[in-house]
Amino acid sequence: MRFLIQVVANAEVKVDGEVTGKIDKGFLVFIGLTEGDTKELAEKMVRKMLNLRIFADENGKTNLSLSDVSGGVLAISQFTLYADCRKGNRPNFLKAMKPQEAEELYEYCLKEIGKTIPDVGHGIFGADMKVSLLNDGPFTIILDSEEIF
């Protein structure tokens, strides 16, 4: 499982010209799922993400978590986080979880985030989404379950 997390001043996602999710200060997180990912792993990844202390405190140190700053989360499903670009110039996505399983696990991630964060926006799984954001920092982190658990 991979989460690409961007600290944002604001972000939104549109599908067919309609806003489906929007937040002010917080995390824009792209969620990539691969074969073998589980609900238990999703719980660990969400907990890790929500506890990251990457917002500046009163002294300018990255010492505050999302909850500390009353931030929101805009979560977008992103199978392309499992692109394999080793051969040729056209990526393959064979490592990405199959869509039906991935949608169920993505929805589970949303529920887990919502247990702690009241402001959760999201895209529509499998849709052509237009994401806009104002990076804050910029501050971008990749959480890869294979590297941290």
Rosetta blueprint (number, residue, H / E / L):
1 M L
2 R E
3 F E
4 L E
5 I E
6 Q E
7 V E
8 V E
9 A E
10 N E
11 A E
12 E E
13 V E
14 K E
15 V E
16 D L
17 G L
18 E E
19 V E
20 T E
21 G E
22 K E
23 I E
24 D L
25 K L
26 G E
27 F E
28 L E
29 V E
30 F E
31 I E
32 G E
33 L L
34 T E
35 E L
36 G L
37 D L
38 T L
39 K H
40 E H
41 L H
42 A H
43 E H
44 K H
45 M H
46 V H
47 R H
48 K H
49 M H
50 L H
51 N H
52 L L
53 R L
54 I L
55 F E
56 A E
57 D L
58 E L
59 N L
60 G L
61 K L
62 T E
63 N E
64 L E
65 S L
66 L L
67 S H
68 D H
69 V H
70 S L
71 G L
72 G E
73 V E
74 L E
75 A E
76 I E
77 S E
78 Q L
79 F H
80 T H
81 L H
82 Y H
83 A L
84 D E
85 C L
86 R L
87 K L
88 G L
89 N L
90 R L
91 P L
92 N E
93 F L
94 L L
95 K L
96 A E
97 M L
98 K L
99 P H
100 Q H
101 E H
102 A H
103 E H
104 E H
105 L H
106 Y H
107 E H
108 Y H
109 C H
110 L H
111 K H
112 E H
113 I H
114 G H
115 K L
116 T L
117 I L
118 P L
119 D L
120 V E
121 G E
122 H E
123 G L
124 I L
125 F L
126 G L
127 A L
128 D L
129 M E
130 K E
131 V E
132 S E
133 L E
134 L E
135 N E
136 D E
137 G E
138 P E
139 F E
140 T E
141 I E
142 I E
143 L E
144 D E
145 S H
146 E H
147 E H
148 I H
149 F L
